[in-house]
Amino acid sequence: MSILDSKTNCEVALTHLKNKQFITAHNLFLNQANSMKKTDYLKSALLYMLAAECKTRQGKESKDEIEQVGNLFLQYSKTKNSKNIQGALLCASKCFLSLGEYDKAKISYQKAKSILSSTIEISRPIVIIDDSKAIAMKLQNYVEKLGYGEILVYENGKDGLKGCQKLFSENKQPIILLDMGLPDLDGDEIATKLLKEKIDLQIIVITADDKTTKRVNKTISSGVAAFIQKPFTLDEIKNAVNIAESEYSLLQ
């Protein structure tokens, strides 16, 4: 398939998706993804993600497509000239986690963690959404130590959503530190709303809940970048922010 044909087919598929013709869009994305599996791992993975989105919008499971995405990111991480091995491994980990394949997710995550760069490019705003002033202050202090200058703090979910939407309108790419237990909206509800508006957003969930709880699993499956359990340390915040930065750079 030529580059021109691929671009045209993708535009046609996106048009069908926009018009809610999900079955046709799914088949087009799937055919393109299959044709690129051995030549362009990243493009193929993204096309499988779009095919999965078509199924999701039909109310159907998309396990096969997500499995393909995870495996393709793994393949990309093993390629000699890969530009962002850490980001690919983290994306693979997220895919396997959403499928409940915890062993594969853990292996990918640990590989990514072992090669995470200690250098963070400081240019993005940090949004803290937490109703505890003490915890919000602690988080703010930690991210300041990591070198971040633009830090916005919100005490409830509704204000946090508005603040994030304002940043989106200014074409800014924030990292969100989100508490699960807010007084007005649950963290999983906020994460879902934000990711619907900005699919490439990096959200770090912070909670006292155990990782195995239904609420946390639901939030992680929605596509968040990282999970931190309270009480947390500076190193845990640093690792989570590194993960978010690596995922972001892979998507650019």
WOQUI-V390693 format. One record per run of one state. SS is the DSSP state (2 for helix, 1 for strand, 0 for the rest). FROM is the first residue (numbers start at 1). LEN is the number of residues. Records with the same first field share a line. If there is no record, write none. Layout:
SS=FROM-LEN + FROM-LEN
This chain:
0=1-2 + 19-3 + 37-4 + 58-5 + 79-6 + 99-3 + 115-11 + 130-3 + 146-5 + 155-2 + 170-5 + 180-1 + 182-4 + 198-4 + 208-6 + 222-4 + 230-4 + 252-1
2=3-16 + 22-15 + 41-17 + 63-16 + 85-14 + 102-13 + 133-13 + 157-13 + 187-11 + 214-8 + 234-18
1=126-4 + 151-4 + 175-5 + 181-1 + 186-1 + 202-6 + 226-4
